[in-house]
């Protein structure tokens, strides 16, 4: 099956592309490095020729509402329009559990993305997932004299498990809002996950756990980012992921 992966050169996108190739699919990477610009729409029409499904894991690094909404609204609109023109039969987008319960700038962008996909002319599926194990590594990778770790209650999932589930969804019928995907372990503290990774990698910087201010921080620390209904669960625990990722890639 010919499946396009928007954001296919990013952390999640690379895993999706790997899973698709392992399964015998033909992934088409949609990224600036392959001549496709989601924001301007450049190269999209040609790239989607013969594509049967799109998996969108594109992203913008920001916590601010305005740029997040602008990016996801524009990129999603271009993907859906080009997909409809190319005859794409299924559009699968990755989102985050809790975007509808936490009033956070970045999450508003994801909510706008969900709205467009669910109302689009291309039949769509939105998968909300919890934070990835890899989020701890992204936090630790930030430069500075301190490690600033977010206080956040999570049920983390491995990015590989997310990629495999996205591939499964792309092969299936459009579901609209799909059952939420989370990891196998409930109620892990994100700052403690970062602390364990920091120790395993011999990072001697002091770690400071910080909650976001106001209602957003309260929501994140009290479980608003946890699944609230049954759904699929990943298989890799954080301890297993940590064993395999003790050294910096």
Secondary structure as the mmCIF struct_conf table of DSSP 4:
data_model
#
loop_
_struct_conf.conf_type_id
_struct_conf.id
_struct_conf.beg_label_comp_id
_struct_conf.beg_label_asym_id
_struct_conf.beg_label_seq_id
_struct_conf.end_label_comp_id
_struct_conf.end_label_asym_id
_struct_conf.end_label_seq_id
STRN STRN1 UNK A 2 UNK A 6
TURN_TY1_P TURN_TY1_P1 UNK A 7 UNK A 9
BEND BEND1 UNK A 10 UNK A 10
HELX_RH_AL_P HELX_RH_AL_P1 UNK A 11 UNK A 22
TURN_TY1_P TURN_TY1_P2 UNK A 23 UNK A 24
STRN STRN2 UNK A 26 UNK A 30
BEND BEND2 UNK A 31 UNK A 31
HELX_RH_3T_P HELX_RH_3T_P1 UNK A 32 UNK A 34
TURN_TY1_P TURN_TY1_P3 UNK A 35 UNK A 35
TURN_TY1_P TURN_TY1_P4 UNK A 38 UNK A 40
TURN_TY1_P TURN_TY1_P5 UNK A 42 UNK A 43
HELX_RH_AL_P HELX_RH_AL_P2 UNK A 44 UNK A 47
TURN_TY1_P TURN_TY1_P6 UNK A 48 UNK A 50
STRN STRN3 UNK A 53 UNK A 56
HELX_RH_AL_P HELX_RH_AL_P3 UNK A 65 UNK A 86
TURN_TY1_P TURN_TY1_P7 UNK A 87 UNK A 87
STRN STRN4 UNK A 90 UNK A 96
TURN_TY1_P TURN_TY1_P8 UNK A 97 UNK A 101
HELX_RH_AL_P HELX_RH_AL_P4 UNK A 105 UNK A 119
BEND BEND3 UNK A 120 UNK A 122
STRN STRN5 UNK A 124 UNK A 129
STRN STRN6 UNK A 132 UNK A 132
TURN_TY1_P TURN_TY1_P9 UNK A 133 UNK A 133
HELX_RH_AL_P HELX_RH_AL_P5 UNK A 134 UNK A 141
BEND BEND4 UNK A 142 UNK A 142
BEND BEND5 UNK A 144 UNK A 145
STRN STRN7 UNK A 146 UNK A 150
STRN STRN8 UNK A 153 UNK A 154
STRN STRN9 UNK A 157 UNK A 157
HELX_RH_AL_P HELX_RH_AL_P6 UNK A 159 UNK A 171
BEND BEND6 UNK A 172 UNK A 172
STRN STRN10 UNK A 176 UNK A 177
HELX_LH_PP_P HELX_LH_PP_P1 UNK A 178 UNK A 180
STRN STRN11 UNK A 181 UNK A 182
BEND BEND7 UNK A 184 UNK A 185
BEND BEND8 UNK A 187 UNK A 187
STRN STRN12 UNK A 188 UNK A 189
HELX_RH_AL_P HELX_RH_AL_P7 UNK A 190 UNK A 200
TURN_TY1_P TURN_TY1_P10 UNK A 201 UNK A 202
BEND BEND9 UNK A 205 UNK A 205
STRN STRN13 UNK A 206 UNK A 210
HELX_LH_PP_P HELX_LH_PP_P2 UNK A 211 UNK A 212
BEND BEND10 UNK A 213 UNK A 213
HELX_RH_AL_P HELX_RH_AL_P8 UNK A 214 UNK A 221
TURN_TY1_P TURN_TY1_P11 UNK A 222 UNK A 225
BEND BEND11 UNK A 226 UNK A 226
BEND BEND12 UNK A 229 UNK A 229
STRN STRN14 UNK A 233 UNK A 233
BEND BEND13 UNK A 235 UNK A 235
HELX_RH_AL_P HELX_RH_AL_P9 UNK A 238 UNK A 244
TURN_TY1_P TURN_TY1_P12 UNK A 245 UNK A 245
BEND BEND14 UNK A 246 UNK A 247
#
